[in-house]
């Protein structure tokens, strides 16, 4: 699984425009080290929870 996020930098201080969809995913990891790997954009094992 490859996850990617994009930030619309001019929207960081404002509300979302009408029609913009906001979604989220729940990912479960086994350790803080794996959270840190994700934060750095590195590959690690995750459990995707719907």
ModelCIF file with pLDDT and N, C-alpha, C, O atoms, coordinates in Angstrom:
data_MODEL
#
_entry.id   MODEL 
#
_entity.id                         1 
_entity.type                       polymer 
_entity.pdbx_number_of_molecules   1 
#
_entity_poly.entity_id                      1 
_entity_poly.type                           'polypeptide(L)' 
_entity_poly.nstd_linkage                   no 
_entity_poly.nstd_monomer                   no 
_entity_poly.pdbx_seq_one_letter_code       
;(UNK)(UNK)(UNK)(UNK)(UNK)(UNK)(UNK)(UNK)(UNK)(UNK)(UNK)(UNK)(UNK)(UNK)(UNK)(UNK)
(UNK)(UNK)(UNK)(UNK)(UNK)(UNK)(UNK)(UNK)(UNK)(UNK)(UNK)(UNK)(UNK)(UNK)(UNK)(UNK)
(UNK)(UNK)(UNK)(UNK)(UNK)(UNK)(UNK)(UNK)(UNK)(UNK)(UNK)(UNK)(UNK)(UNK)(UNK)(UNK)
(UNK)(UNK)
;
_entity_poly.pdbx_seq_one_letter_code_can   XXXXXXXXXXXXXXXXXXXXXXXXXXXXXXXXXXXXXXXXXXXXXXXXXX 
_entity_poly.pdbx_strand_id                 A 
#
loop_
_entity_poly_seq.entity_id 
_entity_poly_seq.num 
_entity_poly_seq.mon_id 
_entity_poly_seq.hetero 
1 1  UNK n 
1 2  UNK n 
1 3  UNK n 
1 4  UNK n 
1 5  UNK n 
1 6  UNK n 
1 7  UNK n 
1 8  UNK n 
1 9  UNK n 
1 10 UNK n 
1 11 UNK n 
1 12 UNK n 
1 13 UNK n 
1 14 UNK n 
1 15 UNK n 
1 16 UNK n 
1 17 UNK n 
1 18 UNK n 
1 19 UNK n 
1 20 UNK n 
1 21 UNK n 
1 22 UNK n 
1 23 UNK n 
1 24 UNK n 
1 25 UNK n 
1 26 UNK n 
1 27 UNK n 
1 28 UNK n 
1 29 UNK n 
1 30 UNK n 
1 31 UNK n 
1 32 UNK n 
1 33 UNK n 
1 34 UNK n 
1 35 UNK n 
1 36 UNK n 
1 37 UNK n 
1 38 UNK n 
1 39 UNK n 
1 40 UNK n 
1 41 UNK n 
1 42 UNK n 
1 43 UNK n 
1 44 UNK n 
1 45 UNK n 
1 46 UNK n 
1 47 UNK n 
1 48 UNK n 
1 49 UNK n 
1 50 UNK n 
#
_struct_asym.id          A 
_struct_asym.entity_id   1 
#
loop_
_ma_qa_metric.id 
_ma_qa_metric.mode 
_ma_qa_metric.name 
_ma_qa_metric.software_group_id 
_ma_qa_metric.type 
1 global pLDDT . pLDDT 
2 local  pLDDT . pLDDT 
#
_ma_qa_metric_global.metric_id      1 
_ma_qa_metric_global.metric_value   79.56 
_ma_qa_metric_global.model_id       1 
_ma_qa_metric_global.ordinal_id     1 
#
loop_
_ma_qa_metric_local.label_asym_id 
_ma_qa_metric_local.label_comp_id 
_ma_qa_metric_local.label_seq_id 
_ma_qa_metric_local.metric_id 
_ma_qa_metric_local.metric_value 
_ma_qa_metric_local.model_id 
_ma_qa_metric_local.ordinal_id 
A UNK 1  2 55.00 1 1  
A UNK 2  2 59.00 1 2  
A UNK 3  2 56.00 1 3  
A UNK 4  2 61.00 1 4  
A UNK 5  2 61.00 1 5  
A UNK 6  2 61.00 1 6  
A UNK 7  2 63.00 1 7  
A UNK 8  2 63.00 1 8  
A UNK 9  2 61.00 1 9  
A UNK 10 2 61.00 1 10 
A UNK 11 2 57.00 1 11 
A UNK 12 2 61.00 1 12 
A UNK 13 2 65.00 1 13 
A UNK 14 2 68.00 1 14 
A UNK 15 2 74.00 1 15 
A UNK 16 2 72.00 1 16 
A UNK 17 2 74.00 1 17 
A UNK 18 2 79.00 1 18 
A UNK 19 2 78.00 1 19 
A UNK 20 2 76.00 1 20 
A UNK 21 2 79.00 1 21 
A UNK 22 2 78.00 1 22 
A UNK 23 2 81.00 1 23 
A UNK 24 2 83.00 1 24 
A UNK 25 2 84.00 1 25 
A UNK 26 2 89.00 1 26 
A UNK 27 2 88.00 1 27 
A UNK 28 2 93.00 1 28 
A UNK 29 2 93.00 1 29 
A UNK 30 2 95.00 1 30 
A UNK 31 2 94.00 1 31 
A UNK 32 2 94.00 1 32 
A UNK 33 2 94.00 1 33 
A UNK 34 2 92.00 1 34 
A UNK 35 2 90.00 1 35 
A UNK 36 2 91.00 1 36 
A UNK 37 2 92.00 1 37 
A UNK 38 2 88.00 1 38 
A UNK 39 2 88.00 1 39 
A UNK 40 2 90.00 1 40 
A UNK 41 2 87.00 1 41 
A UNK 42 2 90.00 1 42 
A UNK 43 2 91.00 1 43 
A UNK 44 2 91.00 1 44 
A UNK 45 2 92.00 1 45 
A UNK 46 2 92.00 1 46 
A UNK 47 2 93.00 1 47 
A UNK 48 2 90.00 1 48 
A UNK 49 2 88.00 1 49 
A UNK 50 2 83.00 1 50 
#
loop_
_atom_site.group_PDB 
_atom_site.id 
_atom_site.type_symbol 
_atom_site.label_atom_id 
_atom_site.label_alt_id 
_atom_site.label_comp_id 
_atom_site.label_asym_id 
_atom_site.label_entity_id 
_atom_site.label_seq_id 
_atom_site.pdbx_PDB_ins_code 
_atom_site.Cartn_x 
_atom_site.Cartn_y 
_atom_site.Cartn_z 
_atom_site.occupancy 
_atom_site.B_iso_or_equiv 
_atom_site.pdbx_formal_charge 
_atom_site.auth_seq_id 
_atom_site.auth_comp_id 
_atom_site.auth_asym_id 
_atom_site.auth_atom_id 
_atom_site.pdbx_PDB_model_num 
ATOM 1   N N  . UNK A 1 1  ? 0.847   -1.174 0.000  1.00 55.00 ? 1  UNK A N  1 
ATOM 2   C CA . UNK A 1 1  ? 0.000   0.000  0.000  1.00 55.00 ? 1  UNK A CA 1 
ATOM 3   C C  . UNK A 1 1  ? 0.892   1.236  0.000  1.00 55.00 ? 1  UNK A C  1 
ATOM 4   O O  . UNK A 1 1  ? 1.840   1.328  0.780  1.00 55.00 ? 1  UNK A O  1 
ATOM 5   N N  . UNK A 1 2  ? 0.592   2.157  -0.855 1.00 59.00 ? 2  UNK A N  1 
ATOM 6   C CA . UNK A 1 2  ? 1.331   3.421  -0.900 1.00 59.00 ? 2  UNK A CA 1 
ATOM 7   C C  . UNK A 1 2  ? 0.352   4.543  -0.580 1.00 59.00 ? 2  UNK A C  1 
ATOM 8   O O  . UNK A 1 2  ? -0.678  4.682  -1.239 1.00 59.00 ? 2  UNK A O  1 
ATOM 9   N N  . UNK A 1 3  ? 0.672   5.330  0.419  1.00 56.00 ? 3  UNK A N  1 
ATOM 10  C CA . UNK A 1 3  ? -0.176  6.458  0.812  1.00 56.00 ? 3  UNK A CA 1 
ATOM 11  C C  . UNK A 1 3  ? 0.525   7.753  0.486  1.00 56.00 ? 3  UNK A C  1 
ATOM 12  O O  . UNK A 1 3  ? 1.746   7.862  0.603  1.00 56.00 ? 3  UNK A O  1 
ATOM 13  N N  . UNK A 1 4  ? -0.243  8.715  0.083  1.00 61.00 ? 4  UNK A N  1 
ATOM 14  C CA . UNK A 1 4  ? 0.324   10.013 -0.234 1.00 61.00 ? 4  UNK A CA 1 
ATOM 15  C C  . UNK A 1 4  ? -0.669  11.086 0.171  1.00 61.00 ? 4  UNK A C  1 
ATOM 16  O O  . UNK A 1 4  ? -1.879  10.925 0.017  1.00 61.00 ? 4  UNK A O  1 
ATOM 17  N N  . UNK A 1 5  ? -0.148  12.164 0.682  1.00 61.00 ? 5  UNK A N  1 
ATOM 18  C CA . UNK A 1 5  ? -1.002  13.290 1.061  1.00 61.00 ? 5  UNK A CA 1 
ATOM 19  C C  . UNK A 1 5  ? -0.514  14.539 0.356  1.00 61.00 ? 5  UNK A C  1 
ATOM 20  O O  . UNK A 1 5  ? 0.687   14.745 0.180  1.00 61.00 ? 5  UNK A O  1 
ATOM 21  N N  . UNK A 1 6  ? -1.459  15.364 -0.043 1.00 61.00 ? 6  UNK A N  1 
ATOM 22  C CA . UNK A 1 6  ? -1.114  16.628 -0.662 1.00 61.00 ? 6  UNK A CA 1 
ATOM 23  C C  . UNK A 1 6  ? -1.733  17.748 0.147  1.00 61.00 ? 6  UNK A C  1 
ATOM 24  O O  . UNK A 1 6  ? -2.872  17.648 0.603  1.00 61.00 ? 6  UNK A O  1 
ATOM 25  N N  . UNK A 1 7  ? -0.981  18.803 0.318  1.00 63.00 ? 7  UNK A N  1 
ATOM 26  C CA . UNK A 1 7  ? -1.433  19.954 1.075  1.00 63.00 ? 7  UNK A CA 1 
ATOM 27  C C  . UNK A 1 7  ? -1.657  21.114 0.127  1.00 63.00 ? 7  UNK A C  1 
ATOM 28  O O  . UNK A 1 7  ? -0.773  21.475 -0.650 1.00 63.00 ? 7  UNK A O  1 
ATOM 29  N N  . UNK A 1 8  ? -2.830  21.690 0.194  1.00 63.00 ? 8  UNK A N  1 
ATOM 30  C CA . UNK A 1 8  ? -3.115  22.886 -0.579 1.00 63.00 ? 8  UNK A CA 1 
ATOM 31  C C  . UNK A 1 8  ? -2.692  24.061 0.288  1.00 63.00 ? 8  UNK A C  1 
ATOM 32  O O  . UNK A 1 8  ? -3.476  24.556 1.097  1.00 63.00 ? 8  UNK A O  1 
ATOM 33  N N  . UNK A 1 9  ? -1.459  24.503 0.122  1.00 61.00 ? 9  UNK A N  1 
ATOM 34  C CA . UNK A 1 9  ? -0.835  25.431 1.067  1.00 61.00 ? 9  UNK A CA 1 
ATOM 35  C C  . UNK A 1 9  ? -1.579  26.740 1.237  1.00 61.00 ? 9  UNK A C  1 
ATOM 36  O O  . UNK A 1 9  ? -1.470  27.361 2.294  1.00 61.00 ? 9  UNK A O  1 
ATOM 37  N N  . UNK A 1 10 ? -2.325  27.183 0.247  1.00 61.00 ? 10 UNK A N  1 
ATOM 38  C CA . UNK A 1 10 ? -3.049  28.443 0.431  1.00 61.00 ? 10 UNK A CA 1 
ATOM 39  C C  . UNK A 1 10 ? -4.336  28.245 1.219  1.00 61.00 ? 10 UNK A C  1 
ATOM 40  O O  . UNK A 1 10 ? -5.031  29.220 1.508  1.00 61.00 ? 10 UNK A O  1 
ATOM 41  N N  . UNK A 1 11 ? -4.669  27.014 1.571  1.00 57.00 ? 11 UNK A N  1 
ATOM 42  C CA . UNK A 1 11 ? -5.894  26.733 2.330  1.00 57.00 ? 11 UNK A CA 1 
ATOM 43  C C  . UNK A 1 11 ? -5.619  26.436 3.806  1.00 57.00 ? 11 UNK A C  1 
ATOM 44  O O  . UNK A 1 11 ? -6.555  26.133 4.547  1.00 57.00 ? 11 UNK A O  1 
ATOM 45  N N  . UNK A 1 12 ? -4.372  26.513 4.250  1.00 61.00 ? 12 UNK A N  1 
ATOM 46  C CA . UNK A 1 12 ? -4.038  26.093 5.603  1.00 61.00 ? 12 UNK A CA 1 
ATOM 47  C C  . UNK A 1 12 ? -4.667  26.975 6.678  1.00 61.00 ? 12 UNK A C  1 
ATOM 48  O O  . UNK A 1 12 ? -4.851  26.518 7.807  1.00 61.00 ? 12 UNK A O  1 
ATOM 49  N N  . UNK A 1 13 ? -4.991  28.186 6.370  1.00 65.00 ? 13 UNK A N  1 
ATOM 50  C CA . UNK A 1 13 ? -5.555  29.098 7.368  1.00 65.00 ? 13 UNK A CA 1 
ATOM 51  C C  . UNK A 1 13 ? -7.039  29.382 7.140  1.00 65.00 ? 13 UNK A C  1 
ATOM 52  O O  . UNK A 1 13 ? -7.632  30.177 7.869  1.00 65.00 ? 13 UNK A O  1 
ATOM 53  N N  . UNK A 1 14 ? -7.642  28.745 6.142  1.00 68.00 ? 14 UNK A N  1 
ATOM 54  C CA . UNK A 1 14 ? -9.037  29.027 5.816  1.00 68.00 ? 14 UNK A CA 1 
ATOM 55  C C  . UNK A 1 14 ? -9.871  27.755 5.852  1.00 68.00 ? 14 UNK A C  1 
ATOM 56  O O  . UNK A 1 14 ? -9.338  26.646 5.889  1.00 68.00 ? 14 UNK A O  1 
ATOM 57  N N  . UNK A 1 15 ? -11.179 27.933 5.840  1.00 74.00 ? 15 UNK A N  1 
ATOM 58  C CA . UNK A 1 15 ? -12.083 26.795 5.743  1.00 74.00 ? 15 UNK A CA 1 
ATOM 59  C C  . UNK A 1 15 ? -12.020 26.212 4.340  1.00 74.00 ? 15 UNK A C  1 
ATOM 60  O O  . UNK A 1 15 ? -11.601 26.883 3.396  1.00 74.00 ? 15 UNK A O  1 
ATOM 61  N N  . UNK A 1 16 ? -12.441 24.952 4.211  1.00 72.00 ? 16 UNK A N  1 
ATOM 62  C CA . UNK A 1 16 ? -12.466 24.302 2.903  1.00 72.00 ? 16 UNK A CA 1 
ATOM 63  C C  . UNK A 1 16 ? -13.543 24.936 2.031  1.00 72.00 ? 16 UNK A C  1 
ATOM 64  O O  . UNK A 1 16 ? -14.586 25.364 2.524  1.00 72.00 ? 16 UNK A O  1 
ATOM 65  N N  . UNK A 1 17 ? -13.277 24.989 0.742  1.00 74.00 ? 17 UNK A N  1 
ATOM 66  C CA . UNK A 1 17 ? -14.257 25.490 -0.217 1.00 74.00 ? 17 UNK A CA 1 
ATOM 67  C C  . UNK A 1 17 ? -15.395 24.494 -0.360 1.00 74.00 ? 17 UNK A C  1 
ATOM 68  O O  . UNK A 1 17 ? -15.226 23.307 -0.081 1.00 74.00 ? 17 UNK A O  1 
ATOM 69  N N  . UNK A 1 18 ? -16.544 24.970 -0.792 1.00 79.00 ? 18 UNK A N  1 
ATOM 70  C CA . UNK A 1 18 ? -17.686 24.116 -1.051 1.00 79.00 ? 18 UNK A CA 1 
ATOM 71  C C  . UNK A 1 18 ? -17.310 23.075 -2.100 1.00 79.00 ? 18 UNK A C  1 
ATOM 72  O O  . UNK A 1 18 ? -16.679 23.406 -3.104 1.00 79.00 ? 18 UNK A O  1 
ATOM 73  N N  . UNK A 1 19 ? -17.692 21.830 -1.876 1.00 78.00 ? 19 UNK A N  1 
ATOM 74  C CA . UNK A 1 19 ? -17.408 20.768 -2.822 1.00 78.00 ? 19 UNK A CA 1 
ATOM 75  C C  . UNK A 1 19 ? -16.091 20.046 -2.579 1.00 78.00 ? 19 UNK A C  1 
ATOM 76  O O  . UNK A 1 19 ? -15.819 19.042 -3.238 1.00 78.00 ? 19 UNK A O  1 
ATOM 77  N N  . UNK A 1 20 ? -15.264 20.527 -1.650 1.00 76.00 ? 20 UNK A N  1 
ATOM 78  C CA . UNK A 1 20 ? -13.996 19.865 -1.337 1.00 76.00 ? 20 UNK A CA 1 
ATOM 79  C C  . UNK A 1 20 ? -14.289 18.715 -0.378 1.00 76.00 ? 20 UNK A C  1 
ATOM 80  O O  . UNK A 1 20 ? -14.978 18.896 0.625  1.00 76.00 ? 20 UNK A O  1 
ATOM 81  N N  . UNK A 1 21 ? -13.765 17.539 -0.689 1.00 79.00 ? 21 UNK A N  1 
ATOM 82  C CA . UNK A 1 21 ? -13.994 16.361 0.142  1.00 79.00 ? 21 UNK A CA 1 
ATOM 83  C C  . UNK A 1 21 ? -12.821 16.159 1.092  1.00 79.00 ? 21 UNK A C  1 
ATOM 84  O O  . UNK A 1 21 ? -11.662 16.199 0.679  1.00 79.00 ? 21 UNK A O  1 
ATOM 85  N N  . UNK A 1 22 ? -13.126 15.944 2.350  1.00 78.00 ? 22 UNK A N  1 
ATOM 86  C CA . UNK A 1 22 ? -12.118 15.671 3.369  1.00 78.00 ? 22 UNK A CA 1 
ATOM 87  C C  . UNK A 1 22 ? -12.269 14.219 3.796  1.00 78.00 ? 22 UNK A C  1 
ATOM 88  O O  . UNK A 1 22 ? -13.353 13.798 4.200  1.00 78.00 ? 22 UNK A O  1 
ATOM 89  N N  . UNK A 1 23 ? -11.193 13.454 3.708  1.00 81.00 ? 23 UNK A N  1 
ATOM 90  C CA . UNK A 1 23 ? -11.233 12.049 4.097  1.00 81.00 ? 23 UNK A CA 1 
ATOM 91  C C  . UNK A 1 23 ? -10.073 11.748 5.036  1.00 81.00 ? 23 UNK A C  1 
ATOM 92  O O  . UNK A 1 23 ? -9.128  12.529 5.147  1.00 81.00 ? 23 UNK A O  1 
ATOM 93  N N  . UNK A 1 24 ? -10.157 10.624 5.699  1.00 83.00 ? 24 UNK A N  1 
ATOM 94  C CA . UNK A 1 24 ? -9.062  10.200 6.566  1.00 83.00 ? 24 UNK A CA 1 
ATOM 95  C C  . UNK A 1 24 ? -8.991  8.674  6.565  1.00 83.00 ? 24 UNK A C  1 
ATOM 96  O O  . UNK A 1 24 ? -9.953  7.994  6.208  1.00 83.00 ? 24 UNK A O  1 
ATOM 97  N N  . UNK A 1 25 ? -7.860  8.161  6.960  1.00 84.00 ? 25 UNK A N  1 
ATOM 98  C CA . UNK A 1 25 ? -7.654  6.726  7.084  1.00 84.00 ? 25 UNK A CA 1 
ATOM 99  C C  . UNK A 1 25 ? -7.105  6.427  8.468  1.00 84.00 ? 25 UNK A C  1 
ATOM 100 O O  . UNK A 1 25 ? -6.382  7.237  9.049  1.00 84.00 ? 25 UNK A O  1 
ATOM 101 N N  . UNK A 1 26 ? -7.453  5.260  8.990  1.00 89.00 ? 26 UNK A N  1 
ATOM 102 C CA . UNK A 1 26 ? -6.929  4.814  10.275 1.00 89.00 ? 26 UNK A CA 1 
ATOM 103 C C  . UNK A 1 26 ? -5.880  3.749  9.996  1.00 89.00 ? 26 UNK A C  1 
ATOM 104 O O  . UNK A 1 26 ? -6.177  2.706  9.414  1.00 89.00 ? 26 UNK A O  1 
ATOM 105 N N  . UNK A 1 27 ? -4.655  4.021  10.416 1.00 88.00 ? 27 UNK A N  1 
ATOM 106 C CA . UNK A 1 27 ? -3.548  3.087  10.246 1.00 88.00 ? 27 UNK A CA 1 
ATOM 107 C C  . UNK A 1 27 ? -3.038  2.692  11.627 1.00 88.00 ? 27 UNK A C  1 
ATOM 108 O O  . UNK A 1 27 ? -2.824  3.552  12.482 1.00 88.00 ? 27 UNK A O  1 
ATOM 109 N N  . UNK A 1 28 ? -2.844  1.402  11.847 1.00 93.00 ? 28 UNK A N  1 
ATOM 110 C CA . UNK A 1 28 ? -2.372  0.895  13.127 1.00 93.00 ? 28 UNK A CA 1 
ATOM 111 C C  . UNK A 1 28 ? -0.935  0.413  12.948 1.00 93.00 ? 28 UNK A C  1 
ATOM 112 O O  . UNK A 1 28 ? -0.638  -0.340 12.021 1.00 93.00 ? 28 UNK A O  1 
ATOM 113 N N  . UNK A 1 29 ? -0.050  0.849  13.835 1.00 93.00 ? 29 UNK A N  1 
ATOM 114 C CA . UNK A 1 29 ? 1.346   0.407  13.821 1.00 93.00 ? 29 UNK A CA 1 
ATOM 115 C C  . UNK A 1 29 ? 1.685   -0.180 15.190 1.00 93.00 ? 29 UNK A C  1 
ATOM 116 O O  . UNK A 1 29 ? 0.936   -0.015 16.153 1.00 93.00 ? 29 UNK A O  1 
ATOM 117 N N  . UNK A 1 30 ? 2.815   -0.860 15.259 1.00 95.00 ? 30 UNK A N  1 
ATOM 118 C CA . UNK A 1 30 ? 3.196   -1.550 16.492 1.00 95.00 ? 30 UNK A CA 1 
ATOM 119 C C  . UNK A 1 30 ? 4.060   -0.718 17.437 1.00 95.00 ? 30 UNK A C  1 
ATOM 120 O O  . UNK A 1 30 ? 4.221   -1.075 18.604 1.00 95.00 ? 30 UNK A O  1 
ATOM 121 N N  . UNK A 1 31 ? 4.617   0.388  16.942 1.00 94.00 ? 31 UNK A N  1 
ATOM 122 C CA . UNK A 1 31 ? 5.551   1.119  17.802 1.00 94.00 ? 31 UNK A CA 1 
ATOM 123 C C  . UNK A 1 31 ? 5.646   2.591  17.395 1.00 94.00 ? 31 UNK A C  1 
ATOM 124 O O  . UNK A 1 31 ? 5.247   2.979  16.297 1.00 94.00 ? 31 UNK A O  1 
ATOM 125 N N  . UNK A 1 32 ? 6.175   3.380  18.294 1.00 94.00 ? 32 UNK A N  1 
ATOM 126 C CA . UNK A 1 32 ? 6.431   4.785  18.013 1.00 94.00 ? 32 UNK A CA 1 
ATOM 127 C C  . UNK A 1 32 ? 7.451   4.922  16.888 1.00 94.00 ? 32 UNK A C  1 
ATOM 128 O O  . UNK A 1 32 ? 7.372   5.852  16.086 1.00 94.00 ? 32 UNK A O  1 
ATOM 129 N N  . UNK A 1 33 ? 8.404   4.004  16.828 1.00 94.00 ? 33 UNK A N  1 
ATOM 130 C CA . UNK A 1 33 ? 9.403   4.038  15.753 1.00 94.00 ? 33 UNK A CA 1 
ATOM 131 C C  . UNK A 1 33 ? 8.734   3.951  14.385 1.00 94.00 ? 33 UNK A C  1 
ATOM 132 O O  . UNK A 1 33 ? 9.160   4.623  13.446 1.00 94.00 ? 33 UNK A O  1 
ATOM 133 N N  . UNK A 1 34 ? 7.690   3.131  14.263 1.00 92.00 ? 34 UNK A N  1 
ATOM 134 C CA . UNK A 1 34 ? 6.970   3.026  12.996 1.00 92.00 ? 34 UNK A CA 1 
ATOM 135 C C  . UNK A 1 34 ? 6.185   4.296  12.693 1.00 92.00 ? 34 UNK A C  1 
ATOM 136 O O  . UNK A 1 34 ? 6.074   4.682  11.530 1.00 92.00 ? 34 UNK A O  1 
ATOM 137 N N  . UNK A 1 35 ? 5.647   4.945  13.699 1.00 90.00 ? 35 UNK A N  1 
ATOM 138 C CA . UNK A 1 35 ? 4.986   6.242  13.503 1.00 90.00 ? 35 UNK A CA 1 
ATOM 139 C C  . UNK A 1 35 ? 5.998   7.253  12.974 1.00 90.00 ? 35 UNK A C  1 
ATOM 140 O O  . UNK A 1 35 ? 5.700   8.008  12.048 1.00 90.00 ? 35 UNK A O  1 
ATOM 141 N N  . UNK A 1 36 ? 7.173   7.267  13.552 1.00 91.00 ? 36 UNK A N  1 
ATOM 142 C CA . UNK A 1 36 ? 8.217   8.193  13.122 1.00 91.00 ? 36 UNK A CA 1 
ATOM 143 C C  . UNK A 1 36 ? 8.658   7.904  11.687 1.00 91.00 ? 36 UNK A C  1 
ATOM 144 O O  . UNK A 1 36 ? 8.941   8.826  10.923 1.00 91.00 ? 36 UNK A O  1 
ATOM 145 N N  . UNK A 1 37 ? 8.715   6.618  11.323 1.00 92.00 ? 37 UNK A N  1 
ATOM 146 C CA . UNK A 1 37 ? 9.056   6.262  9.939  1.00 92.00 ? 37 UNK A CA 1 
ATOM 147 C C  . UNK A 1 37 ? 8.009   6.824  8.982  1.00 92.00 ? 37 UNK A C  1 
ATOM 148 O O  . UNK A 1 37 ? 8.356   7.398  7.950  1.00 92.00 ? 37 UNK A O  1 
ATOM 149 N N  . UNK A 1 38 ? 6.744   6.665  9.316  1.00 88.00 ? 38 UNK A N  1 
ATOM 150 C CA . UNK A 1 38 ? 5.676   7.209  8.478  1.00 88.00 ? 38 UNK A CA 1 
ATOM 151 C C  . UNK A 1 38 ? 5.792   8.723  8.358  1.00 88.00 ? 38 UNK A C  1 
ATOM 152 O O  . UNK A 1 38 ? 5.626   9.279  7.272  1.00 88.00 ? 38 UNK A O  1 
ATOM 153 N N  . UNK A 1 39 ? 6.073   9.381  9.465  1.00 88.00 ? 39 UNK A N  1 
ATOM 154 C CA . UNK A 1 39 ? 6.197   10.844 9.465  1.00 88.00 ? 39 UNK A CA 1 
ATOM 155 C C  . UNK A 1 39 ? 7.340   11.308 8.573  1.00 88.00 ? 39 UNK A C  1 
ATOM 156 O O  . UNK A 1 39 ? 7.272   12.391 7.992  1.00 88.00 ? 39 UNK A O  1 
ATOM 157 N N  . UNK A 1 40 ? 8.389   10.499 8.459  1.00 90.00 ? 40 UNK A N  1 
ATOM 158 C CA . UNK A 1 40 ? 9.527   10.838 7.597  1.00 90.00 ? 40 UNK A CA 1 
ATOM 159 C C  . UNK A 1 40 ? 9.294   10.415 6.146  1.00 90.00 ? 40 UNK A C  1 
ATOM 160 O O  . UNK A 1 40 ? 10.127  10.675 5.278  1.00 90.00 ? 40 UNK A O  1 
ATOM 161 N N  . UNK A 1 41 ? 8.153   9.760  5.888  1.00 87.00 ? 41 UNK A N  1 
ATOM 162 C CA . UNK A 1 41 ? 7.857   9.304  4.535  1.00 87.00 ? 41 UNK A CA 1 
ATOM 163 C C  . UNK A 1 41 ? 8.506   7.986  4.185  1.00 87.00 ? 41 UNK A C  1 
ATOM 164 O O  . UNK A 1 41 ? 8.571   7.611  3.014  1.00 87.00 ? 41 UNK A O  1 
ATOM 165 N N  . UNK A 1 42 ? 8.987   7.280  5.192  1.00 90.00 ? 42 UNK A N  1 
ATOM 166 C CA . UNK A 1 42 ? 9.637   5.994  4.972  1.00 90.00 ? 42 UNK A CA 1 
ATOM 167 C C  . UNK A 1 42 ? 8.612   4.864  4.968  1.00 90.00 ? 42 UNK A C  1 
ATOM 168 O O  . UNK A 1 42 ? 7.502   5.014  5.477  1.00 90.00 ? 42 UNK A O  1 
ATOM 169 N N  . UNK A 1 43 ? 8.994   3.754  4.396  1.00 91.00 ? 43 UNK A N  1 
ATOM 170 C CA . UNK A 1 43 ? 8.137   2.579  4.335  1.00 91.00 ? 43 UNK A CA 1 
ATOM 171 C C  . UNK A 1 43 ? 8.155   1.842  5.663  1.00 91.00 ? 43 UNK A C  1 
ATOM 172 O O  . UNK A 1 43 ? 9.210   1.693  6.279  1.00 91.00 ? 43 UNK A O  1 
ATOM 173 N N  . UNK A 1 44 ? 7.006   1.386  6.100  1.00 91.00 ? 44 UNK A N  1 
ATOM 174 C CA . UNK A 1 44 ? 6.886   0.552  7.291  1.00 91.00 ? 44 UNK A CA 1 
ATOM 175 C C  . UNK A 1 44 ? 5.623   -0.280 7.174  1.00 91.00 ? 44 UNK A C  1 
ATOM 176 O O  . UNK A 1 44 ? 4.788   -0.034 6.305  1.00 91.00 ? 44 UNK A O  1 
ATOM 177 N N  . UNK A 1 45 ? 5.486   -1.261 8.047  1.00 92.00 ? 45 UNK A N  1 
ATOM 178 C CA . UNK A 1 45 ? 4.292   -2.103 8.050  1.00 92.00 ? 45 UNK A CA 1 
ATOM 179 C C  . UNK A 1 45 ? 3.177   -1.404 8.823  1.00 92.00 ? 45 UNK A C  1 
ATOM 180 O O  . UNK A 1 45 ? 3.397   -0.881 9.916  1.00 92.00 ? 45 UNK A O  1 
ATOM 181 N N  . UNK A 1 46 ? 1.978   -1.402 8.241  1.00 92.00 ? 46 UNK A N  1 
ATOM 182 C CA . UNK A 1 46 ? 0.811   -0.821 8.897  1.00 92.00 ? 46 UNK A CA 1 
ATOM 183 C C  . UNK A 1 46 ? -0.375  -1.751 8.705  1.00 92.00 ? 46 UNK A C  1 
ATOM 184 O O  . UNK A 1 46 ? -0.408  -2.556 7.774  1.00 92.00 ? 46 UNK A O  1 
ATOM 185 N N  . UNK A 1 47 ? -1.339  -1.628 9.591  1.00 93.00 ? 47 UNK A N  1 
ATOM 186 C CA . UNK A 1 47 ? -2.623  -2.298 9.429  1.00 93.00 ? 47 UNK A CA 1 
ATOM 187 C C  . UNK A 1 47 ? -3.632  -1.212 9.090  1.00 93.00 ? 47 UNK A C  1 
ATOM 188 O O  . UNK A 1 47 ? -3.837  -0.278 9.866  1.00 93.00 ? 47 UNK A O  1 
ATOM 189 N N  . UNK A 1 48 ? -4.263  -1.341 7.919  1.00 90.00 ? 48 UNK A N  1 
ATOM 190 C CA . UNK A 1 48 ? -5.272  -0.380 7.488  1.00 90.00 ? 48 UNK A CA 1 
ATOM 191 C C  . UNK A 1 48 ? -6.606  -0.795 8.080  1.00 90.00 ? 48 UNK A C  1 
ATOM 192 O O  . UNK A 1 48 ? -7.076  -1.906 7.835  1.00 90.00 ? 48 UNK A O  1 
ATOM 193 N N  . UNK A 1 49 ? -7.208  0.070  8.843  1.00 88.00 ? 49 UNK A N  1 
ATOM 194 C CA . UNK A 1 49 ? -8.482  -0.240 9.496  1.00 88.00 ? 49 UNK A CA 1 
ATOM 195 C C  . UNK A 1 49 ? -9.580  0.610  8.888  1.00 88.00 ? 49 UNK A C  1 
ATOM 196 O O  . UNK A 1 49 ? -9.475  1.836  8.859  1.00 88.00 ? 49 UNK A O  1 
ATOM 197 N N  . UNK A 1 50 ? -10.646 -0.041 8.397  1.00 83.00 ? 50 UNK A N  1 
ATOM 198 C CA . UNK A 1 50 ? -11.774 0.681  7.795  1.00 83.00 ? 50 UNK A CA 1 
ATOM 199 C C  . UNK A 1 50 ? -12.749 1.132  8.857  1.00 83.00 ? 50 UNK A C  1 
ATOM 200 O O  . UNK A 1 50 ? -13.762 1.756  8.540  1.00 83.00 ? 50 UNK A O  1 
#
